[in-house]
Amino acid sequence: LEDEKTVEAKYKKYKLKVEELNPKDGLSTSEQAAKAGLLETLRSAATGSDITLINNSISGAGKTRNDNPFNEYKRYVTFETDLINLVGFLKGIALKEDSMIRVSNYTISPTRDLQRLQVQMMFIASYPKPNFGEEKPKQKKKR
């Protein structure tokens, strides 16, 4: 059996994940899944490149035009790394065949000791809108 400290650490880790995905913002299940997919993609790419995400925050669904067939979800991440791991991280995200994730904004600067890079990035994931393009029944205008 696992010792008490390990169980407590796992509990805190999973509690944080649940809080990140909690529908406090009133999103539907598919929108929650989209946000979770973005977060999981970023985490797996970071883990594969030996990067620990220092800070990540959710920015809700982006405002999209009515004629845009995609919903967009944003996430800001901050981390420190070296140049090779940064390239590996971005390459790991780009190689995901089933995702449409792009970097929208970024700031990269050296750390105080000039040995590593301080990176802040905003990622946007795009997911197809359900039933996009279907004809909506027209309602009669009242006079």
C-alpha positions as a Markdown table, in Angstrom:
| # | Residue | x | y | z |
|---|---|---|---|---|
| 1 | Leu | 0.0 | 0.0 | 0.0 |
| 2 | Glu | 1.0 | 3.6 | -0.6 |
| 3 | Asp | 2.2 | 5.7 | 2.3 |
| 4 | Glu | 0.2 | 8.6 | 3.6 |
| 5 | Lys | 2.4 | 11.3 | 2.1 |
| 6 | Thr | 2.0 | 9.8 | -1.4 |
| 7 | Val | -1.7 | 9.6 | -1.0 |
| 8 | Glu | -1.9 | 13.2 | 0.1 |
| 9 | Ala | 0.2 | 14.4 | -2.8 |
| 10 | Lys | -1.9 | 12.5 | -5.3 |
| 11 | Tyr | -5.1 | 13.9 | -3.7 |
| 12 | Lys | -3.8 | 17.5 | -4.0 |
| 13 | Lys | -2.7 | 16.9 | -7.6 |
| 14 | Tyr | -6.1 | 15.5 | -8.6 |
| 15 | Lys | -8.1 | 18.0 | -6.6 |
| 16 | Leu | -6.2 | 20.8 | -8.5 |
| 17 | Lys | -7.0 | 19.1 | -11.9 |
| 18 | Val | -10.7 | 18.9 | -10.9 |
| 19 | Glu | -10.8 | 22.5 | -9.9 |
| 20 | Glu | -9.3 | 23.5 | -13.2 |
| 21 | Leu | -12.0 | 21.7 | -15.1 |
| 22 | Asn | -14.9 | 22.5 | -12.8 |
| 23 | Pro | -17.7 | 24.1 | -14.8 |
| 24 | Lys | -17.9 | 27.3 | -12.7 |
| 25 | Asp | -17.9 | 29.2 | -16.0 |
| 26 | Gly | -21.1 | 27.5 | -17.2 |
| 27 | Leu | -19.5 | 25.6 | -20.1 |
| 28 | Ser | -21.1 | 22.6 | -21.7 |
| 29 | Thr | -19.6 | 19.2 | -21.4 |
| 30 | Ser | -18.1 | 19.3 | -24.9 |
| 31 | Glu | -16.5 | 22.7 | -24.1 |
| 32 | Gln | -15.1 | 21.4 | -20.9 |
| 33 | Ala | -13.6 | 18.4 | -22.8 |
| 34 | Ala | -12.1 | 20.9 | -25.3 |
| 35 | Lys | -10.4 | 22.8 | -22.5 |
| 36 | Ala | -9.3 | 19.6 | -20.9 |
| 37 | Gly | -7.8 | 18.4 | -24.2 |
| 38 | Leu | -5.8 | 21.6 | -24.6 |
| 39 | Leu | -4.5 | 21.4 | -21.1 |
| 40 | Glu | -3.6 | 17.7 | -21.5 |
| 41 | Thr | -1.8 | 18.3 | -24.8 |
| 42 | Leu | 0.3 | 21.1 | -23.2 |
| 43 | Arg | 1.1 | 19.0 | -20.2 |
| 44 | Ser | 2.1 | 15.9 | -22.2 |
| 45 | Ala | 4.3 | 18.0 | -24.5 |
| 46 | Ala | 5.9 | 19.7 | -21.5 |
| 47 | Thr | 6.6 | 16.4 | -19.8 |
| 48 | Gly | 8.1 | 15.0 | -22.9 |
| 49 | Ser | 10.5 | 18.0 | -23.1 |
| 50 | Asp | 11.4 | 18.0 | -19.4 |
| 51 | Ile | 9.5 | 21.2 | -18.8 |
| 52 | Thr | 7.5 | 22.0 | -15.7 |
| 53 | Leu | 4.7 | 24.5 | -16.3 |
| 54 | Ile | 5.1 | 27.1 | -13.5 |
| 55 | Asn | 1.8 | 28.8 | -14.1 |
| 56 | Asn | -1.1 | 28.2 | -16.4 |
| 57 | Ser | -4.4 | 29.9 | -16.5 |
| 58 | Ile | -7.6 | 29.5 | -18.5 |
| 59 | Ser | -9.1 | 32.2 | -20.7 |
| 60 | Gly | -12.6 | 31.2 | -21.6 |
| 61 | Ala | -14.0 | 30.6 | -25.1 |
| 62 | Gly | -12.8 | 33.2 | -27.5 |
| 63 | Lys | -15.2 | 35.4 | -29.3 |
| 64 | Thr | -15.7 | 34.0 | -32.7 |
| 65 | Arg | -17.6 | 35.4 | -35.6 |
| 66 | Asn | -20.9 | 33.7 | -36.5 |
| 67 | Asp | -19.4 | 32.6 | -39.9 |
| 68 | Asn | -16.3 | 31.0 | -38.2 |
| 69 | Pro | -16.8 | 27.2 | -38.1 |
| 70 | Phe | -14.6 | 26.8 | -34.9 |
| 71 | Asn | -14.9 | 27.5 | -31.2 |
| 72 | Glu | -11.6 | 28.7 | -29.8 |
| 73 | Tyr | -10.2 | 28.1 | -26.3 |
| 74 | Lys | -7.1 | 29.9 | -24.9 |
| 75 | Arg | -4.6 | 29.0 | -22.2 |
| 76 | Tyr | -1.7 | 31.0 | -20.9 |
| 77 | Val | 1.4 | 29.1 | -19.7 |
| 78 | Thr | 4.6 | 30.2 | -18.1 |
| 79 | Phe | 7.8 | 28.1 | -17.7 |
| 80 | Glu | 11.6 | 28.2 | -17.6 |
| 81 | Thr | 13.6 | 26.0 | -20.0 |
| 82 | Asp | 16.6 | 26.0 | -22.3 |
| 83 | Leu | 16.4 | 26.5 | -26.0 |
| 84 | Ile | 16.6 | 22.8 | -27.0 |
| 85 | Asn | 13.7 | 21.8 | -24.6 |
| 86 | Leu | 11.6 | 24.8 | -25.8 |
| 87 | Val | 12.0 | 23.6 | -29.4 |
| 88 | Gly | 11.1 | 20.1 | -28.4 |
| 89 | Phe | 8.0 | 21.3 | -26.6 |
| 90 | Leu | 6.8 | 23.3 | -29.6 |
| 91 | Lys | 7.6 | 20.4 | -31.9 |
| 92 | Gly | 5.7 | 18.0 | -29.6 |
| 93 | Ile | 2.6 | 20.2 | -29.8 |
| 94 | Ala | 2.9 | 20.6 | -33.6 |
| 95 | Leu | 3.2 | 16.8 | -34.2 |
| 96 | Lys | -0.2 | 16.1 | -32.5 |
| 97 | Glu | -2.1 | 15.0 | -35.6 |
| 98 | Asp | -5.6 | 15.4 | -34.1 |
| 99 | Ser | -5.2 | 18.9 | -32.6 |
| 100 | Met | -5.5 | 22.4 | -34.0 |
| 101 | Ile | -3.4 | 24.3 | -31.5 |
| 102 | Arg | -1.4 | 27.4 | -32.3 |
| 103 | Val | 0.7 | 29.9 | -30.4 |
| 104 | Ser | -1.1 | 33.2 | -30.4 |
| 105 | Asn | 1.3 | 35.3 | -28.4 |
| 106 | Tyr | 4.6 | 34.8 | -26.6 |
| 107 | Thr | 7.3 | 36.5 | -24.7 |
| 108 | Ile | 10.7 | 34.8 | -24.3 |
| 109 | Ser | 13.5 | 36.4 | -22.2 |
| 110 | Pro | 16.6 | 35.2 | -20.4 |
| 111 | Thr | 16.4 | 34.5 | -16.7 |
| 112 | Arg | 18.4 | 36.7 | -14.3 |
| 113 | Asp | 21.4 | 34.3 | -14.4 |
| 114 | Leu | 21.3 | 34.3 | -18.2 |
| 115 | Gln | 21.4 | 30.4 | -18.2 |
| 116 | Arg | 17.8 | 29.6 | -19.1 |
| 117 | Leu | 14.8 | 31.1 | -20.8 |
| 118 | Gln | 11.7 | 32.5 | -19.1 |
| 119 | Val | 8.8 | 31.7 | -21.5 |
| 120 | Gln | 5.2 | 33.0 | -21.5 |
| 121 | Met | 2.9 | 31.8 | -24.2 |
| 122 | Met | -0.8 | 31.9 | -25.1 |
| 123 | Phe | -2.1 | 28.9 | -26.9 |
| 124 | Ile | -5.3 | 28.7 | -28.8 |
| 125 | Ala | -7.1 | 25.5 | -29.6 |
| 126 | Ser | -9.8 | 25.4 | -32.3 |
| 127 | Tyr | -12.6 | 22.9 | -32.3 |
| 128 | Pro | -15.4 | 22.5 | -34.9 |
| 129 | Lys | -18.7 | 24.1 | -33.8 |
| 130 | Pro | -21.4 | 21.4 | -33.6 |
| 131 | Asn | -24.0 | 21.7 | -36.3 |
| 132 | Phe | -22.2 | 24.5 | -38.1 |
| 133 | Gly | -23.7 | 25.4 | -41.4 |
| 134 | Glu | -27.1 | 23.7 | -40.8 |
| 135 | Glu | -30.1 | 25.8 | -41.7 |
| 136 | Lys | -31.8 | 27.3 | -38.7 |
| 137 | Pro | -35.6 | 27.6 | -38.9 |
| 138 | Lys | -36.6 | 31.1 | -39.6 |
| 139 | Gln | -39.0 | 32.7 | -37.1 |
| 140 | Lys | -41.6 | 35.1 | -38.3 |
| 141 | Lys | -41.2 | 38.7 | -37.2 |
| 142 | Lys | -44.0 | 40.2 | -35.1 |
| 143 | Arg | -45.2 | 43.6 | -36.1 |
